[in-house]
């Protein structure tokens, strides 16, 4: 048998516009910029549209969303084996989205789903060896098709319950964010967005499903293999091989193939090397391969062996149940973030970009990432990196914020799509849950769709929430059949008597920032079993905004261009309200707006992450087992909820969450000791005592010493504390929170910062964690005006060659110190291992840094209310 040959169809591609929009600017055939591609990329390449990410160019590019484009190429026929059983198939990994495909002038495919791959037998149409074949892809714009489908099927909503794009987006299987979202523009792409191949073979493995089951005692792992071989004369056996993480062959087995081409077996690995999220262990990976006739066609899968459970047991200390991921019998605290697609123009997402983003998340101690349902089931590269780096993946199915139809043809398309995606990525060790949709049950409750939680039988076709059929019948059946040990969850959020029940399942906490705009200090009141989405907006870095806004006169927070790059509804009033409640702020010039909004976001994240991680107790007390902030990444140079902007500049909130998710954390919470007398208003309650707690992320107990000290905020003078308060031996319980002190008196609490340091009880006695606790609201605090802050460069022989260390210290307590290289110094900012740091006198903070490039003399620092020390400044 001749081996399967796979030839990329990636050369000689040309494109043109086939509608008259924008004066038919691309009506003649033009070479593509790259392959795979979409029309926006090619139009940009030929300067037929401006960059939609810059200024207000989004408006000038809207016509592309409604245009039709055709792509064409030619390629020579390969040599085929000289037997009647040889086949030639065109394989389309992804076509975006409404497309008619012609091969040598004959229509061979009608595509209607961006998330599907297609395979077409073209054996009879293929030209003779060496002769040229023509492949043509005729794309129609998705918005027009979606509107026609909406009219055909009928929309069950009322037209006001879709806030991102129009309701037509619900009727086409395309990435929903292409209609625009509250963090990005409206760029509705079309084109061959994934590779295209010509495969020639006499036989092939058409399905190779690898799943696993690890025993409760972790002593054995079963590798469950099912598949199908396609051949005119099916092979009798398939050779299966398991290679261990060291590259040695562990076992082989020849498995018979049935007369219908199917095969199935279970291989057992004794004493497996187990895969863990990086916060709890290492990531050994096995390789599973299947070969037909040893050489004709081989499929491989990389597999991390782990025992996965989603535990929902009753709690001993609170109502409801846990929502707890367990890996290899260890309860995992899942701190991390939500992921939106890395680009609107998806073919620009390279393996290196995926790797950089995911490794950045890991550097922030994030062990889980949620792939949001308004985008895509990500590239194979995404999950490969997560496997290798030990990052858990929460994967939504591709439905978001809408009342989707459940018409027969639509459901059938959804079924094919879901089957393909679960088969494609379902073997990855990092994948730990499939979730039916993003927020659709929450919207059903919000908008009054016909949703009876007690009706679990259906049918729901006649209700105005028909997609329950998809979420409660179609997707669960597919996961039961194909997902192996990865659980299915109906929606995010979902659980309990309402979708956002804080005692059951997962929640999206948007009462802060959105909704009633509750103070961020109330995050504690929304403690829930698993917070899978919440967030707080802030501006990106000044360099990113300068790239986004080219007119210097528009570089302020109230300009039209700035507003165009902040899609969050009512963002203007929210910045002012939240800032005004909490600290003295300044929004002009632009650098002050950036600092103030980033400060605000960071403080909100500090409240949320630390209070919720504190709620991760021991067995039966897991009041919160996960925190996923909305969102990790930005898709364009704009203002949003991201921890990291589109240029990969880390906001202060990234460093806050990094510290909150560290292996060991110490925290301080001020307690109300006296409420304001009832006859007066506008005075905050007194908080003169503090509770102290710590988190130990290790799976064994940790002895440590807690050191407390206090400082006058304005003078920097040390404030005496009793000896029994200053030092305390503690034993931190494994993999949970330990409440250390119920109450410590704070002298002169309104003018005092309390400093807690947790030091390891071992020879080196290194600091495990630190925390500065300030009186609130910060707007009432009198900061020192004559402050000395020093930064000293200290090259480290133990650091990588491109890494240096900056020593940071101050003579007064400072809140939110940010290190940076100013724009005037040229180049990009340096990359700081830590930032947004609170300081007290007598302490020297070591900050690793890369990319100084000889600019150590240009390091600048700033902190909350630093402008009050400027000459001539008056309150």
C-alpha positions, 0 to 999 in steps of 0.5 A, spaced: 500 500 500 502 506 498 503 511 504 498 517 504 500 523 501 498 530 504 500 536 499 498 543 502 494 547 497 497 554 499 500 557 493 498 561 487 492 564 490 489 570 488 482 573 490 477 579 488 471 582 490 465 580 486 460 585 489 460 593 487 461 595 494 466 601 495 466 602 488 468 595 486 475 597 489 478 589 488 474 587 482 480 585 479 484 578 481 490 580 486 495 576 489 493 574 497 497 577 502 498 570 505 495 563 506 490 561 510 487 568 509 481 572 510 479 578 505 480 584 510 488 581 510 488 581 503 485 588 502 490 591 508 495 588 504 493 592 497 492 598 501 485 598 499 482 599 506 485 602 512 487 598 518 481 597 522 484 597 529 487 604 528 483 611 529 476 610 527 478 606 521 473 601 523 467 605 520 471 605 513 471 598 513 464 596 515 463 595 507 467 589 507 463 585 512 457 586 506 462 584 500 462 577 497 469 575 495 472 569 490 479 566 492 482 561 486 488 557 485 491 552 480 496 546 482 498 540 478 496 533 479 500 529 483 502 522 481 497 517 484 498 509 485 496 505 479 491 501 482 483 502 482 483 503 490 487 510 490 483 516 492 484 523 492 480 528 497 480 535 498 481 537 505 478 544 507 480 545 515 476 551 515 472 556 510 469 562 513 463 561 512 458 561 506 461 558 500 460 555 494 467 551 492 468 549 485 474 544 482 475 544 475 469 548 474 464 543 478 461 545 484 463 540 489 461 543 496 456 548 499 459 550 506 455 554 511 459 553 518 466 556 519 467 551 525 466 545 520 472 542 516 470 538 510 473 533 506 471 532 498 473 526 494 475 529 487 478 522 484 474 523 478 475 530 477 483 530 478 487 532 472 492 527 469 499 527 472 502 534 472 496 538 469 493 544 472 487 543 476 483 549 478 480 550 485 475 556 486 472 558 493 466 563 492 464 566 498 458 570 500 457 575 506 455 572 512 450 578 514 446 577 508 445 569 509 444 570 516 438 575 515 435 570 510 436 565 515 433 569 520 427 570 516 426 563 514 426 560 521 423 566 525 426 569 531 424 568 537 426 574 541 424 581 541 429 584 538 432 588 544 435 582 547 441 581 543 446 587 545 452 585 540 451 585 533 444 584 531 439 578 532 441 575 525 448 573 528 444 567 531 442 564 525 449 562 522 454 558 525 460 563 525 464 566 530 459 571 534 464 576 536 465 578 528 459 582 529 462 586 534 462 585 542 463 590 548 471 590 547 472 590 540 470 592 533 465 589 528 469 586 523 465 580 519 471 576 515 470 571 510 475 567 506 479 560 507 481 561 514 484 555 515 489 550 511 487 546 505 490 540 503 490 534 497 490 528 500 492 521 496 491 514 499 489 507 498 487 507 505 487 512 511 485 512 518 478 516 518 477 517 525 482 516 531 479 517 538 483 516 544 480 517 551 483 515 558 480 513 565 485 513 571 484 508 577 481 511 583 488 509 586 492 512 581 496 505 579 493 504 572 491 508 566 486 505 561 487 508 554 481 507 550 482 507 543 476 507 538 476 509 530 475 507 523 479 506 517 477 507 510 479 503 504 476 499 498 480 493 501 480 494 509 486 492 513 486 487 517 489 490 523 492 496 526 498 497 529 497 501 536 503 503 540 504 507 546 510 511 547 512 513 554 514 521 556 522 519 555 520 517 548 521 509 549 516 504 547 512 502 552 507 497 549 504 495 542 498 491 540 495 489 533 488 490 533 483 487 528 479 492 524 472 489 523 469 488 516 465 495 516 472 498 518 471 500 525 476 498 531 476 498 538 481 496 544 483 498 551 490 499 553 493 499 560 499 502 563 501 500 570 504 506 574 503 511 570 507 518 570 501 523 572 499 529 568 498 535 573 496 543 572 503 546 573 501 549 580 501 542 583 506 538 579 509 536 572 506 535 565 509 528 562 506 526 556 505 519 552 504 519 545 499 514 542 500 512 535 496 507 530 499 505 523 495 501 518 500 496 514 505 499 519 507 505 513 500 507 509 497 511 514 499 513 521 495 517 526 498 520 533 495 523 539 499 526 545 496 524 552 497 526 559 494 521 564 490 524 569 484 522 573 479 528 572 473 529 576 468 535 577 466 534 584 459 537 587 459 535 594 455 538 600 458 543 604 459 543 611 460 550 613 455 553 608 449 551 604 449 548 597 454 544 593 462 545 591 464 546 584 471 543 584 475 540 579 480 534 582 486 532 578 489 525 581 485 526 587 487 533 589 482 539 589 485 544 585 484 551 586 483 554 579 485 561 578 486 564 571 482 568 566 477 568 560 480 568 553 477 571 547 480 570 540 487 573 539 485 577 533 479 578 529 483 576 523 484 569 525 489 567 520 494 572 523 494 568 530 501 564 529 503 558 534 508 563 537 503 568 538 499 563 542 505 560 545 507 567 548 500 569 550 499 562 554 506 562 557 504 569 559 498 567 563 502 561 566 507 567 568 501 570 572 500 564 576 494 562 572 492 555 572 486 555 568 483 559 562 476 559 559 475 559 552 469 563 551 463 561 547 463 567 542 469 565 539 472 559 536 474 552 539 481 554 539 487 551 534 490 545 536 496 549 538 493 552 543 491 546 547 498 543 545 501 549 549 496 548 555 498 540 555 505 542 555 505 548 560 500 545 565 494 550 564 487 547 565 482 549 559 475 550 560 471 550 553 465 553 552 461 550 546 460 556 541 454 560 543 454 566 546 449 571 549 443 570 545 436 566 543 438 561 538 434 557 534 433 550 534 430 548 527 432 542 524 437 543 519 440 548 524 441 543 529 443 538 525 449 543 523 450 544 530 451 537 531 456 535 526 460 541 528 460 539 535 462 532 534 468 534 530 470 539 535 470 534 541 473 529 536 479 534 534 481 536 541 477 532 546 484 528 548 488 533 551 489 533 558 488 540 559 481 540 557 477 539 563 470 541 562 465 542 556 460 548 557 454 548 553 454 556 552 455 563 555 450 566 559 444 564 555 440 561 561 442 567 565 439 572 559 433 567 559 431 569 566 433 576 565 429 577 558 423 573 560 424 567 555 419 561 556 424 557 561 421 553 566 427 550 570 422 544 572 420 542 565 426 537 564 422 533 559 421 538 553 420 539 547 421 546 547 420 547 540 414 552 541 417 556 547 421 562 545 427 559 548 428 553 543 435 552 544 434 548 550 434 542 545 441 544 543 444 545 550 440 539 554 439 534 549 444 534 543 450 537 546 450 532 552 449 526 548 455 528 544 459 529 550 457 522 553 459 519 546 465 522 545 468 526 550 471 521 555 472 523 562 471 530 560 464 533 564 459 537 560 456 543 564 449 546 561 451 553 561 456 558 564 453 561 569 448 555 571 446 552 577 441 552 583 434 555 583 437 561 578 443 561 573 447 565 578 445 561 584 452 563 588 451 556 592 451 551 586 455 551 580 458 557 577 457 564 576 458 571 572 459 576 577 457 583 574 453 586 579 460 590 580 461 594 574 455 593 570 448 592 573 447 596 579 454 598 579 455 595 586 462 598 590 468 593 588 468 592 596 462 588 595 465 582 591 466 579 598 458 578 598 458 575 591 462 569 593 460 563 590 462 556 588 466 558 582 466 565 579 467 563 571 467 571 569 467 578 572 471 584 571 473 591 571 475 596 565 481 600 565 485 603 559 491 600 556 498 602 556 500 609 553 504 606 548 498 602 546 494 608 546 499 612 541 499 606 536 491 606 536 490 614 536 495 617 531 492 624 532 495 627 538 489 632 539 485 626 540 489 623 545 485 624 551 479 620 555 474 624 552 475 624 545 471 621 539 477 616 538 478 614 545 471 613 545 471 609 539 476 604 542 472 603 548 466 599 547 464 598 554 457 601 555 457 607 559 464 607 561 465 614 562 460 615 568 463 608 571 470 611 571 468 617 574 463 614 579 468 608 582 474 613 582 470 618 586 468 613 591 475 610 592 481 615 591 483 622 589 484 621 581 486 625 575 484 624 568 488 629 564 493 628 561 492 622 558 498 618 562 494 620 569 487 617 566 491 611 564 494 610 571 488 612 575 483 607 571 489 601 571 489 603 579 482 602 579 482 596 576 487 593 580 484 595 586 478 591 584 482 585 582 485 585 589 478 585 593 475 580 588 481 575 588 483 575 595 477 574 598 475 569 593 481 565 594 480 566 602 474 562 601 477 556 598 477 552 605 479 544 606 474 538 605 467 540 605 469 548 606 470 549 598 466 556 598 470 558 592 474 553 588 475 558 582 476 565 579 476 566 572 477 574 570 474 577 564 479 577 561 486 575 560 487 578 553 485 584 548 484 583 541 485 590 539 488 597 542 483 599 546 480 600 553 477 594 556 477 589 562 483 585 559 489 584 564 494 585 558 493 589 552 493 588 545 501 589 545 502 585 551 503 590 556 502 588 563 497 592 566 497 593 574 491 588 575 496 582 572 501 583 577 495 584 582 492 577 580 499 574 580 500 575 587 493 573 589 494 566 585 501 565 588 503 559 592 503 562 598 499 568 600 498 572 606 492 577 607 489 582 612 482 585 612 480 591 616 473 589 620 468 594 622 468 596 629 463 601 630 458 604 625 456 611 624 451 614 629 444 613 626 443 621 626 448 623 621 451 621 614 457 621 610 461 618 615 465 611 614 464 606 619 470 605 624 475 599 622 480 599 628 481 591 628 484 587 622 483 579 621 489 576 618 489 569 614 494 566 609 493 561 603 498 555 602 498 552 595 502 546 597 499 539 598 503 539 605 503 543 611 507 549 611 510 552 618 512 559 617 512 566 622 508 572 621 511 578 622 506 585 623 508 592 623 505 599 622 507 605 619 504 612 620 502 614 612 504 621 612 511 621 616 513 614 615 514 613 622 514 606 625 508 605 630 509 600 636 505 594 636 505 589 642 510 583 642 505 578 641 502 581 635 509 583 632 511 576 631 507 569 631 508 562 629 503 559 624 502 552 621 499 553 614 494 547 613 495 544 606 492 546 600 487 551 603 486 557 607 488 558 614 485 563 618 491 566 623 488 572 627 481 573 628 482 580 630 488 585 631 488 592 634 490 597 629 493 604 633 491 610 629 487 606 624 485 612 620 492 614 619 496 607 619 498 602 614 499 595 617 504 591 614 504 583 614 510 579 612 510 571 612 517 568 612 518 561 612 521 557 618 527 554 614 534 555 614 534 561 609 528 564 612 525 567 605 519 571 605 513 567 602 508 573 602 507 580 604 501 585 604 500 592 606 493 594 608 491 601 608 485 605 611 479 606 606 476 610 602 483 612 600 480 618 598 481 620 605 488 618 606 493 624 607 499 622 603 506 625 604 508 630 599 516 630 600 517 623 598 524 620 596 523 613 591 530 610 589 531 605 584 538 602 583 540 597 578 543 590 580 545 586 575 544 578 577 549 573 575 544 568 577 539 571 572 538 570 565 543 574 561 537 578 558 535 579 566 537 584 571 534 586 578 532 593 580 532 595 587 526 599 589 525 603 596 521 609 599 522 613 605 514 613 606 509 609 605 506 609 598 500 606 594 501 603 587 508 604 585 509 603 578 515 602 574 516 604 567 520 607 561 517 613 559 515 614 551 520 619 551 526 614 552 524 611 546 523 604 544 518 599 548 517 599 555 521 594 559 518 588 562 517 588 569 517 581 573 513 585 578 509 592 578 504 596 582 507 595 589 505 598 595 512 600 599 513 602 606 520 605 609 526 600 611 524 595 606 527 594 599 523 590 593 527 586 588 524 587 581 526 583 576 526 586 569 528 585 562 529 590 556 532 596 559 537 596 554 541 601 557 536 605 559 536 604 567 537 611 568 531 613 565 526 609 569 521 613 572 516 611 578 509 614 580 504 612 585 497 614 588 496 622 588 504 623 586 501 629 583 500 632 589 507 633 590 508 637 584 510 644 585 504 649 585 499 643 586 494 645 591 488 641 593 
